[in-house]
């Protein structure tokens, strides 16, 4: 469990759910993890758990929709380490509802968190990733980037854009020895999906659509994240890996 030994990793939205699971796994694999979240208490809780398990981590409050927070994050990592080896753009929100009823403010917030922040941090962290000589940028997308679902039209638009951005960045960053890949989760039981999954008929319908017969857990995403973060994926860039129990294949 030392595939990331000595690496410096940044994970956004790591106060819970998928981000927290990835941060914990990265630390277990030997990385020093910068645990960022809009909620300082949950970020600190993640760090306490990592340190209790013998890992190394730093908590930082970051609202990814604010450019000044992203600038501050990059500067602090640079001051502490002089580089970053891995960046995971995980922070995201879900706004349910049909597009024709979507308010401008909801769309702006959804876009700022799910897309604008990914572009900004990917841009601003590039100098740190270049210093790594073997940087890895991982974007968390969604299988919904490739599917239409009536109450998630705006959300799927942002995730589809993240998937396209990943490919564009992969080509642009390749000369700098920075790999850019994405992970597309299916339905994972986290706070972001809790409201939806609390409805038994909906939850059962999603399970029925998943060939493996269960919904995902945050820990199910960590193996894919370690693969893209580690030297095991040295010749992978512009790739998308679906971690969805076969849901996309069965749709």
N, C-alpha and C positions, 0 to 999 in steps of 0.2 A: 504493500500500500504506500509506495513512495514514487509514484509516476510523476508527481509534480514537485518533487523535492527542490527547495530553493527558489521556486517561482513566486512571483508577486502577482496576485490576482485581484481584480475588482469585480464585485457582483452587485448590481443594482437591484433594489427591491428585495433585499435579502433578510428582511425582518420576519418573514414567514413564507409558507408555501414552497414553490419551486425554488425560488432564490435562496431561501434558508437551507434547503436540502443540498443544493449545489455548493453553497459556501461551506457547509459542514463536511461534505465529501472532499472538496478541494483541500481543506485543512487536514483532513485525515490522510490525504495523499502527499502531504508535506508542504503545501503552499502557505504563504502568509496571505491571508484574505482580508481585503478591505470590504467590510460589510456595510453597505449603504442602504438607507431606507428613509422615507419621509417621516416615519415614526421612530424617534430616538430610543424609546424604551424597548421596542421589539428588536432594534438593531443591537442594543446592548445585551439583550437576552440571548440573541444568537451568539454573540462573542463570548459571553460567559460559558455557554454550552461548549463552544469550541475549545476554550482554554481549559475547561474542566476535563476534557478528553485529551489534553496534552498538546493541542494545536496552537497556532499563532494567528491572531486576528486583530483588526482595528475597526471600531464602529465609527460611523460618521453619518450625521443627518444630512440627507440630500433630497431635495425636491427636484426630480429630473426635468420638470417643466420650466425650471428657472435656470437661465444660462449662467448666472453668477454662481449658483451652487455647483454646476458642472465644472466651471473654471476653478473654483476653490478646491474641488476634489482632485483635479489633475495636478494642481500646484502642490497640494499636500502629499500626494503619492510621490511626486517628483522630489520634493524636499526630503522625504523619508528614505527613498530607495534609489532615486535617479533613473528609474525605468518601471515599466509594467510589462509583464509577460502575457497576461491573459485579461481580457475584458469581456464580461458577460452582460449584455444589455437585456435584462430580464424584467425590469419594472414595467408594469402595464395595468390598465384599467379596462373594465367592461361596461359599456352602456348598452342596455337592451332596449329595443323598441324599433319600430319601423321608421325608415328614413324620412318618409313624408311627414312624420310627427316629431322629428329630431330638431331640437332647438339649436341655434347658432352657438350658444355657450357650451352645450354638451358636445357638439362636434369639435369645437376649438379645444376643449379639455382633452377629449379622446385623442385628437391628432397630436397635441403637444406632448402627451405622455407616451403614447404608443409609437409615434413616428418621429416627430421633431427631435425628441430627446435622444433617440437612437442615432440619428444623423449627427447631431451636435457632439455627443460624447465620442462617437466613432471618429469624428474629425479632430476634436480637441485632444484626444488621447493618442493620436497617431505618433507624435514625437516620442512619447514614452514607449509605445509598442515597437517603434523602430530601434530604439536603444536595446531592446531585448535581443535583437539579431534573429529571433525566432518567435515573433509575436503571434498570438491567436486571439481573434475577435469572434465572439459567439453571440448571435442574436437569437432570442427566443421568439419564434413566430407562432404559427398555429396551423393545424390542418384546415381550419376554416379559411385560410388564405386562398384555398383552391376550391372552395365550395360556397354555395349560396344558402343561407338559412334566414328565413323571413325576419326574425327579430334581431338579427345581428349584422345587417347590411353595412352599417358604418364601421363596426368593429372589424369585419372581414376586409374592408377597404384598407384600414391601417395595417393589418397584418399582411395583406397582399403586397402593400408597398414595402414593408420590411423585407419580405422575401426578395423582391426585385432589387431593393437597395443592397442586400447582401451580395447578390451577384455582381452588381456594379462595383461595389467596394472590393470584391475579390480580385477583379481585373485591375483596378486602380492601385491596390496596395501590394499586389504580388511583387513588383520590383523592389519593395522595401522589406521583403521577407516577413510580411504579415499576412497570415491566412485568415480568411473571413468565411465563416460557415453559419448555418442556422439549424436550429432544432424546432421541429413542428409538433408540439404536444397535441394529443387528442383531449378528451374530457378528463381532467385531473381534479380530484377532490381537494380544493383549496378554498380560501375565503372568497376568491373572486367568482367561484361557481356555486358557492353554498346556497345562495337564494334560489337558484334554479334547481339544484339537486335535492332541496328540501321537499320538492313535490314528488311523491312516490311514483306516479305514473310517468312523469318525465324521466326520472332517474332510471326506471326499469326500461323505458324505451331506448335510452342511450346504451344501457348495458346490452340490450337485445341487438343493437346495431354494431356492437363490438365483438368481433370474432373470438377474442380471447375470453369473453364472458365476464368481464369486470371493468370498472373504471380505473383510471390510473391513480397512483399515489405520487407525491412529489419525489420520493426516492427513486421512482422508475426513470426519472430524467437524468439522474446523476451520472450514470455510466456513459451516456452519450456525451455529456458535458466534459467528462474526464478524457474521453477519446479525442475530442476536438482540441482540448487544452494541452494535451500531452504530445510527445514526439511520435506517438502511434499514428498520427494523422498528418505527418510532415508533407505528404503529397496530395492533401485534400484542401481545396479552396473553392468557394462558390457552391458548395454542396448543401443540400437540405436533408436532414434525417428525420423521418416521421417516427415519433414515439407515441403510439396511439392504440396499441393492442390490435392493430389490423383494421381499425375503423375506416381509414381512407381507402384501403384496398377493397373493402366490402361495400362501399357506398355505390 
